[in-house]
Amino acid sequence: MAIQSYRPQLAEGCRRFGVVLAHILYDVKTLHSDRMPTEGPVIVVSNHVGFLDGPLVFIFTPRPLRFLVKRTYFASLWGFFLRITGQIPIDQNSADREALAAARQTLTAGGGLGIFPEGTRGSGAVQTAQQGAAFLAQATGARIVPVAVLGTKGKGGRDSWPKLRAPVRVVIGEPFALPKHRGVPGRERLRLSTEELRSRLASHVDQATHETGLTLPVGTPE
């Protein structure tokens, strides 16, 4: 599947429509938008609990983002919207060089990239993290911005959605740069950076639950 060229005006139009629709359906609030850097490359990393996480971070983060999205989603009903907003399909079961090249190009141009480092929906507590976000941060010097998304899963099964007008919060954290770990071999450096990213995102999610009063779902399958 060829990666779609990014069309900022079209993506922005979809974001604006999404904001209106989300406010009709849910009680959505974005907290600490001022923490988001206004320029320079950033990688937004978020916890992942419900299907709505991706759309909500996309439309409510105060900077345009291109997300790395599972390639299989592009074959679903949502594939049309993913393509027209310039999202990047990635095969998570291999070193997808095409996807990583598109992600690096976005960052080297000073843009924003969105990644769910847990790799799939789970408890949202960020107990594990894949290495892609840390790898791209090391390669480009992009700052990391942690985001906690709360309230996006219903009380049913893994694919359940929250009830209409339920409270949903998108909480933006303080940006940070990963340590250089100079003199450390490459693989170990990547492992250390991934753990640093995981730990800081997990801490931000925990702080966000206390700040908002919204908790992570119990018993969500990893």
N, C-alpha and C positions, 0 to 999 in steps of 0.2 A: 504494500500500500504506500503510495507516494505521500510524503508529508506536505500538507497544505501550506502555501505561503500565508504569512500573517497579514491580515487586513484590519488594521487598528480601528478604522471608523465603523466597520461592520461589527467587530467585537464590542466596541463601546455602545453601539445601539442595542445589542443583545443584553449587555450589562444593565442599561437603563430600564429596559423592559422587565428584566429579571427583578430589579429592585422594587418596582411597582407591584409585580405579581407576588413577590415574597411578603411584602407588607400587607397585602390583602389576605393571604393565607395564614400567616403566622405573626406573632409578636416578636419581630426580629430587631435586635439592637447590636450595633457595632461599638465596642469599647476600645478606647485608646488609639483612635485612628492617627493621632499626632505622632505616634511612635514610628510609623512607617517612613523610611527615608524617601524623600521626594525625587531623588535622582541617584544614578549609579546602579550597578547590577545588584539584584537581591534575589535570594532564594527563600520563598515562603514555605515553611514546613508546618504541617498541621496534623493533629491527631485525626483518627478516622473511625467513626462509629456507624454512621448512617449514610444512605445513598445521597442525601441532600448535602453532605459536607462539601463535595466538589463544587456544585453550582453556587452554594452560598459563599464560599471563600472567593470564588471567581467574581461574583457580582458585588460583594461588600468590602473586599480589600481595596483600600483607596489608591491602588495602582493597577494598571492593566497587567494581567498575568497570562502566561501560556503554561498549561499543565502537561505533565507527563501522565498519560492516561492509558490504561490497559488496552491493547490493540483490539481485543474482543468487543469492547464497547462500541467501536466504530462500525461494527456490523449490526448493532442494535437500532432500535427506534431513535436513540439519542445520537446516533452517528452523524446525522445531518447537522445538528447544532454543534457538535464537536468539530466538524470539518470547517464550517463557516466562521467559527470563532478562532481558528488557528491552533487548536490543541494538538499535542504531539503524541502520536501512537507509539507505544513501546511494548516490546515483548519482554516480559519480566523473567522469562525462563532462559534468557540468553543475554550475552553482551551485545545489546542492540546498538551497533555503531551509528546507524543512521539517526536514531532518536537522540543519542548522546551528542552527536554533531549538531543537530538542530537546537538542542538545549544550550550547548556552548555558544553557538552563534547568537542566540537570544541574549545571553549574559554578556558576551563581549561587546555587543551593541548597546549595553547599558540598560537592558530591559529586565523584566521581572519573570521569574519562573516559579511555578507551584509544584510541590511534591508532597505526597503522603508517604513519609519514610517507613511507616509500618507495612506498607505494601498492599494491605487489604483491610477490610473492615474488621474490627475486633472490639476489645473492651474500651479502646480509646485512651488507655493509661500509658501508652508508648513503652511497653515492656521490651520491645525489640525494635530494631531499625535496620533497614537495608542500607547499603553503602553508597547508593547513587548520589544523594544530596551532598554528602561530604566530599565525594570524588569531584563533583562539579565545582564545589566551593574552593577546593584546593587548586583546581585547574584554572579558575578564572579570578580568584580573589573576591568573589561576591560575598556580601554580608548575608547572614542568616537572620530571618525574622520568624520567630515562633508564633503560631496562631492556635488558639484553642477554640474548637467548635463544640458547643454544648446544646443539648436539647433536640438533636436531629434524629433520634431513634424513638420509635413508639414502644409500647409495652408488649407487642407481639413478638414474632420471630425475627430472624436476622434482617429481613427485608422490610420490616414494618416502618411506617412513617409516623411522625408525631401528629397528634390531633390538631384540627384546625384551631388557629389562634393560640396554640401552645407557645410558651416562651422559648425563644432560640437566641443564643448569644454567640457572637464572633468576637473573641477577645485577642487583640493584637499585643504581642510582647515586645520587649526591648530587643533591638537588633544587636547581633554580636558577630565577631569574626572568629573563626576557628584558630586555635593555636598552631604555630608553624611546625612544632616538633622537629626542629632542625637536628640533623645527625641521626635521625631514626630511620631505619629501612622503610621503603615505600609501603609494603603491606602492613607493617605495624603502625606506621603513621596514619594510614587510612583507617585501621581498626580503632586507634585512639581517637581520631577525629569523629568517627561515626558514633562512638560511645559518648563523646562530649556533646554532640548534637542531640542524641537520644536523651541524655540526662537533662539537658537544659530545656528541651521541649516537654519532657515529662514533668519537670518542676513547674513550668509555666502552666500546664494543664491543671495541675494540682492547685496552684494559686488561683487560677480562674474559677475553679469550682467553689472555693471559699469566698471569692469576691462576689460571685453571682448567685450563690445558693443553689445552683443547678449541679446535680451529681451525674457521674457516669453511670450508664446502665449496668445492672448486676446480671451476671450470667450470660453476657454476650459471648458467643463462641469466638475463639481466636482464629 
